[in-house]
Amino acid sequence: MTSLFANSAAAFLILALVACGNASETTAETGEASFATDSAGQPAATDAGAGETSLQGDDVWAIDPAVSSVTFTAEQQGQEFTGEFGSFSADIRLDPQDLSDAMISATIDMTSVDAGSTDRNDALPTNDWFAVKKFPEATFVSDEINSLGGDQYEAVGTLTIKDVSQPANLPFTLSIDGDTATASGTLDLTRTDYNVGTGAYKDGKWVGLPVTVMVEITATRQAI
């Protein structure tokens, strides 16, 4: 189950990688944005999507948005900043004793990103970054969930951002207590692999290319 969570997180995380930089001026329609130096600030409280799943049957889990988060860190002009995605959802099926039927399908609302400052938040929807008018969602779909021993797992799947699909592996830890599961994972990404931060921001001079995504997920086993 944790792996699934990790996977969904992965998608979110990876999405987050796109959110690097501040814009002092931006126009969503044209995708133009100029980035100015600005303090990182702190992201607002998470308002994740409803803790529901469309799956039915055994070993189906629903994310609890009140205690789950997808955050990320990146650098702008040498200064680290933190952001998060406030709206995400996932269908998860996982039995740690039998991973043959394990799956996760995660969706992230790209418009829900909070990168810690007004300038960055204004820039991210533009064409150079998330291009949310054309690509409002990012997705992660697992191909398999593997046990690495103990409470360690890895989700292997495909992450799609701005219509660019790339293989994505997310290592994570999983703990199950009765009908509650918690999972956490960290993923290091390169934003330009998904055409995030194009034009003047592609070379990483102003906004760093590496992005680290952190996922903390709590999920509840669904009644059959």
C-alpha positions in Angstrom: 0.0 0.0 0.0 2.8 2.3 0.9 4.3 1.9 -2.5 1.1 3.1 -4.0 1.1 6.1 -1.8 4.7 6.7 -2.7 3.8 6.5 -6.3 1.0 8.9 -6.1 3.3 11.1 -4.2 5.8 10.7 -6.8 3.6 12.1 -9.4 2.9 15.0 -7.2 6.5 15.4 -6.4 7.6 15.3 -9.9 5.0 17.9 -10.8 6.4 20.1 -8.1 9.7 20.0 -9.8 8.4 22.4 -12.4 7.6 25.0 -9.8 10.9 26.8 -9.6 11.5 30.6 -9.7 9.7 33.9 -9.1 8.1 36.1 -11.6 7.8 39.9 -11.0 5.6 40.1 -14.1 3.7 37.4 -15.8 0.9 36.9 -18.4 -0.8 33.5 -18.3 -2.1 33.8 -21.9 1.3 34.4 -23.5 3.4 32.4 -21.1 5.7 35.4 -20.6 7.3 35.8 -17.2 10.3 37.7 -15.8 11.8 36.3 -12.6 13.0 38.7 -9.9 14.8 38.1 -6.7 12.4 37.4 -3.9 12.4 35.7 -0.5 11.3 32.1 -0.5 8.4 32.4 2.0 6.4 29.5 3.3 3.7 27.5 1.5 0.1 27.8 2.6 -1.7 25.0 4.4 -2.5 22.1 2.2 -6.1 21.6 1.0 -5.8 18.2 -0.8 -8.6 16.6 -2.7 -11.3 14.5 -1.1 -10.1 11.3 0.5 -12.0 9.1 -1.8 -11.2 6.4 -4.4 -13.0 5.0 -7.4 -11.6 1.5 -6.8 -13.5 -1.3 -5.2 -12.5 -4.6 -3.7 -9.9 -5.9 -1.3 -6.8 -3.9 -0.4 -8.1 -0.6 -1.6 -6.9 2.5 0.2 -8.0 6.2 0.3 -5.7 9.0 1.1 -6.5 11.2 4.1 -5.8 14.7 2.8 -5.8 16.3 6.3 -2.6 14.5 7.2 -1.0 14.0 3.8 1.3 16.3 1.8 3.4 16.6 -1.3 6.2 19.2 -0.9 9.3 20.1 -2.9 12.5 22.1 -2.7 14.4 23.9 -5.4 16.8 26.8 -5.8 16.3 30.3 -7.3 19.5 32.4 -7.7 21.2 30.2 -5.1 18.4 30.4 -2.5 16.5 27.3 -1.6 12.7 27.6 -1.4 9.9 25.2 -0.5 6.6 24.6 -2.1 3.7 22.2 -2.2 0.7 21.0 -4.2 -2.6 21.5 -2.4 -4.9 19.3 -4.5 -4.1 15.7 -5.5 -5.9 12.3 -5.6 -5.0 8.7 -6.2 -6.6 5.3 -6.7 -4.5 2.8 -4.7 -4.7 -1.0 -4.4 -2.0 -2.8 -2.4 -1.4 -5.9 -0.3 2.2 -6.0 1.0 1.9 -9.8 1.1 1.0 -10.0 -2.6 2.1 -7.2 -4.8 1.1 -8.9 -8.1 -2.1 -6.8 -8.2 -0.8 -3.6 -6.7 -1.5 -0.4 -8.6 -1.6 3.3 -8.2 -3.1 6.0 -10.5 -2.4 9.5 -9.2 -3.6 12.9 -10.5 -2.2 16.3 -9.4 -3.9 19.6 -9.9 -1.2 21.7 -11.4 -3.1 24.9 -10.6 -2.9 24.1 -6.9 0.9 24.7 -6.5 2.1 27.1 -3.9 5.8 27.9 -4.3 6.0 30.2 -1.3 5.8 33.6 -2.9 3.3 35.6 -5.0 5.8 36.1 -7.8 6.5 32.4 -8.2 2.9 31.5 -7.9 2.1 34.0 -10.7 4.8 32.6 -13.0 4.1 28.9 -12.7 0.8 28.8 -14.6 2.5 30.3 -17.7 3.7 28.5 -20.8 7.3 28.5 -19.8 6.5 26.6 -16.7 3.3 24.5 -16.1 1.2 25.8 -19.0 -1.9 25.1 -16.9 -4.4 26.3 -19.5 -3.3 23.5 -21.8 -2.1 21.0 -19.2 -4.1 21.5 -16.0 -3.2 18.0 -14.6 -0.2 15.8 -14.2 -0.4 12.0 -13.7 1.5 9.1 -12.4 0.6 5.5 -13.2 2.4 2.6 -11.7 3.6 -0.4 -13.7 4.6 -2.4 -10.7 5.3 -2.1 -7.0 8.4 -3.9 -5.7 9.5 -4.9 -2.1 13.0 -4.0 -1.3 12.9 -5.8 2.1 11.5 -4.8 5.4 9.4 -1.6 5.2 11.2 -0.5 2.0 9.4 -0.5 -1.3 9.8 1.0 -4.8 7.1 2.2 -7.2 8.0 1.9 -10.9 5.8 3.7 -13.3 5.3 6.6 -15.7 5.0 10.3 -14.8 3.4 12.7 -17.3 3.8 16.5 -17.1 2.9 18.9 -19.9 2.3 15.8 -22.1 5.8 14.6 -21.6 6.0 11.0 -20.2 9.1 9.7 -18.5 9.9 6.6 -16.4 9.8 7.4 -12.7 11.0 5.2 -9.8 10.1 6.2 -6.2 11.6 4.5 -3.2 9.5 4.8 0.0 8.9 3.4 3.4 5.6 1.9 4.4 4.0 1.2 7.7 0.5 -0.4 8.3 -1.3 -0.3 11.6 -4.7 -2.0 11.3 -6.6 -0.1 8.7 -4.2 2.9 8.6 -1.1 3.1 6.4 1.6 5.7 6.3 4.2 6.1 3.6 7.0 8.6 3.0 9.4 9.0 0.1 11.8 11.3 -1.5 12.5 11.8 -5.2 15.2 13.8 -7.0 14.2 15.1 -10.4 15.4 17.4 -13.2 12.7 19.8 -14.2 13.8 20.2 -17.8 13.1 16.5 -18.4 9.4 17.5 -18.5 9.9 20.8 -20.4 9.3 22.8 -17.2 11.1 26.1 -17.2 11.8 26.7 -20.8 13.1 29.8 -22.7 15.4 31.9 -20.5 15.1 29.5 -17.6 16.2 26.3 -19.4 19.9 26.5 -18.7 19.4 26.7 -14.9 21.2 30.0 -14.5 18.4 31.7 -12.6 16.4 28.7 -11.4 18.1 25.5 -10.6 17.4 22.3 -12.6 17.4 19.8 -9.7 14.2 19.4 -7.7 13.7 17.3 -4.6 10.1 16.1 -3.9 9.0 14.8 -0.5 5.8 12.8 0.0 4.1 12.1 3.3 0.9 10.0 2.9 -1.6 8.6 5.3 -4.3 6.3 3.9 -7.3 4.3 5.3 -8.3 0.8 4.2 -11.7 1.0 2.5 -14.5 -1.3 3.5 -15.5 -3.9 1.0 
